[in-house]
Amino acid sequence: MDFKSILTGWYKQNRRDLPWRSTSNPYYIWVSEVILQQTRVAQGLAYYQRFTNTFPTIYDLANAHEDTVLKVWQGLGYYTRARNLHNAAKLIVNQHNGKIPPEYSELIKIKGIGDYSAGAIASFAFKKAVPAIDGNVYRIIARIFGVFSLPTSAQGKKDFHQIVMDLMDKEAPDTFNQALLDFGALQCVPKSPKCGDCPFQDYCYAYRNNMIDSLPVKGKKLIPRDRYFTYLLIQFGYNTFISKRKSKDIWHSLYEFPLIETEKALSPNLLHKHKALKEWVGTKGYTIIYISDMVKHLLSHQTLHTRFVIIRIDSISKKLSQECTMVPTSEVSHYSTPKLIDNFLAAEPAAKYFLSPQDFH
């Protein structure tokens, strides 16, 4: 089987026309690959345009404030990607004079650039014969060649890396790697792959042995953890209160409203009696304007069960003054917040009870 000829032949007929494929600018290629690591192409296109328009050079990204970067990234999720991209850009500007290294061995040393991104930048931008292996590539190789190594294990990564190196078109590694990625995204998809018109049908181990759903080998599935949040949207005149998450947890560096996290769901009746509520709103007078139903929000390994409570206060508590920043309610949208909060702010209850001008007399 002439793997690379079959693959590139398929690619000529089916390749996706994507904006980052019309450039050899390593910065643009890097940005696109970071966005696409946890994002579908259809969703990522608009974010790629917005990100590169806002930060057209690596210097613009390196010199930007983290809050600005996260705000532009808002909606893509997995915000660690944005922080790593930002930090790596600063490192490249400071230590490499703004020039992204062409060699895989140098790229991989930069914190925030992993195996896949290093391979993608080196091969797509600099035509280096190195693999760019993501989930698509693991799936293709495992199915066609019957590889039973676990992709997430150290040995598995070595096995797949060697196979791709042996198959690679050393004269056109950029085309070869792009073809692999497109083949996994369009043809050899995770569920219900298009085996009927697959050019590898006669050679595919998984197809011939009825093991399409069994390859690649999967590790233990993590059971999502349940967490229970109650967000307090506190009104003081035309202002509200937010704080930046700093702990090593979800949404690091994003802004949120005062939070009560409990081991079980906090019902409206129990909320009135909860010690944390008194600490946040104080004892000099408050009015609960609205309590939402429980909202379920799925993350990769967590399920958040959340209520939003809109409260009007007469004075600022010690806890609010020490742990939060008071901002005009109309300016909350200027801050980068988790999608869970974005969704609530875009819904009717927030517009009616929180974001609209209130009569505070």
C-alpha positions, -999 to +999 in steps of 0.1 A: +000+000+000+013+034-010-002+052+020+010+088+012-001+086-024-036+074-015-038+100+012-026+130-008-049+119-037-079+120-014-067+153+000-065+170-035-102+161-040-115+169-005-092+195+012-108+222+033-102+258+023-091+274+055-076+309+060-045+297+079-036+274+050-030+304+027-002+317+048+033+305+059+032+330+088+041+308+118+023+331+143-010+328+124-005+290+120+002+287+157-029+307+167-051+286+145-038+253+159-042+264+195-078+274+187-086+241+170-072+219+198-106+219+216-128+236+190-145+226+158-134+243+126-168+258+120-168+275+154-131+283+154-131+303+121-148+334+136-125+333+167-094+330+145-104+361+126-113+380+157-081+370+175-057+378+146-075+411+138-071+421+175-035+409+178-022+409+142+014+402+153+031+383+180+042+417+195+006+428+198-003+396+217+028+398+239+021+434+249-016+429+255-031+428+290-042+393+301-078+405+306-079+417+270-066+384+257-092+365+277-120+388+266-112+382+229-110+345+236-143+345+255-167+318+244-141+293+232-136+278+266-105+260+279-090+293+288-057+278+298-050+277+260-053+315+258-031+321+289-004+297+276-006+313+241-002+348+257+027+337+280+045+319+252+042+350+230+058+371+257+086+346+260+092+345+222+094+383+221+117+385+250+140+356+243+138+350+206+134+386+193+098+379+183+109+351+159+091+318+163+118+291+162+116+268+131+128+236+147+106+212+166+133+207+192+133+244+200+095+249+198+089+221+223+110+239+249+086+268+250+061+265+278+026+264+263+037+248+230+030+210+232+040+181+209+011+187+185+015+225+182+053+222+178+048+197+150+021+217+133+042+250+134+074+232+123+058+213+094+031+239+082+052+270+085+088+258+080+082+225+060+101+204+086+095+166+083+080+161+118+046+147+127+016+168+139-003+141+158-037+149+173-068+128+180-076+126+143-042+111+135-043+086+163-077+074+151-066+070+115-034+051+122-050+029+149-078+019+125-059+014+093-028-003+107-044-021+137-024-003+164-036-013+199-012+010+219-030+034+242-025+069+226-023+086+259+005+064+273+042+072+268+048+040+248+017+046+227+029+081+218+063+066+207+046+039+186+023+063+168+051+088+163+073+062+147+046+050+124+038+085+111+075+093+106+078+061+085+048+070+064+055+107+060+062+124+027+095+140+036+094+163+005+060+178+014+054+172+052+031+202+054+007+187+028+010+152+043+001+164+079-027+186+066-041+157+047-041+134+077-059+161+098-086+166+071-090+128+065-097+124+102-120+154+104-140+145+072-137+108+064-124+087+093-145+105+119-150+091+154-186+078+150-200+064+118-170+069+096-175+069+059-161+035+053-182+029+021-161+053+000-129+052+019-098+048-003-082+027+024-111+003+027-092-027+013-063-021+037-080-010+069-075-034+098-105-021+117-128-023+087-118-058+077-120-070+113-152-051+123-134-031+149-142+004+138-157+013+172-129-004+192-099+016+178-081+036+189-079+019+223-095+041+250-083+047+285-105+047+316-134+072+313-135+098+340-167+101+359-178+138+359-177+155+393-209+173+405-205+208+419-231+232+433-228+269+427-250+298+439-239+331+422-250+364+439-256+392+414-255+420+440-269+455+431-257+486+450-272+515+432-262+512+396-232+491+405-224+454+411-195+433+424-171+409+406-138+392+414-112+374+394-107+336+400-072+330+411-071+294+425-059+264+405-094+255+394-117+260+365-119+295+348-086+307+362-082+345+357-119+349+345-143+372+364-173+360+383-199+372+408-197+365+445-200+327+448-214+303+474-203+267+467-220+239+486-217+201+487-254+198+478-279+219+459-288+250+479-325+255+478-341+290+480-353+283+515-319+272+527-303+302+509-320+327+532-305+309+562-270+303+548-241+319+567-223+328+535-252+349+522-251+370+554-214+375+550-217+387+514-247+410+518-242+422+553-269+427+580-281+463+573-308+454+548-311+435+515-338+424+492-337+393+471-352+403+437-349+370+418-338+334+422-333+313+391-341+277+386-311+253+388-290+256+356-269+226+345-236+233+328-213+206+315-175+209+315-150+182+304-149+164+338-173+184+359-211+191+360-220+224+375-255+229+390-260+266+394-285+291+407-283+329+400-296+351+427-302+389+421-300+409+453-303+446+461-283+458+492-284+490+512-247+490+522-215+473+512-204+444+535-168+440+547-165+408+526-176+425+494-152+454+500-123+431+507-128+403+481-146+420+452-143+450+429-173+473+425-181+481+388-210+498+370-235+471+362-236+483+326-199+475+323-200+438+334-198+428+297-164+445+294-149+417+316-141+381+306-165+358+323-173+321+320-198+310+294-222+299+322-224+335+334-225+349+298-255+327+291-274+340+322-266+376+315-280+371+279-313+357+292-345+376+300-343+375+338-310+393+339-322+419+314-353+425+334-340+424+370-303+431+368-290+449+337-319+473+332-319+506+351-336+502+385-355+526+407-332+528+438-352+556+455 
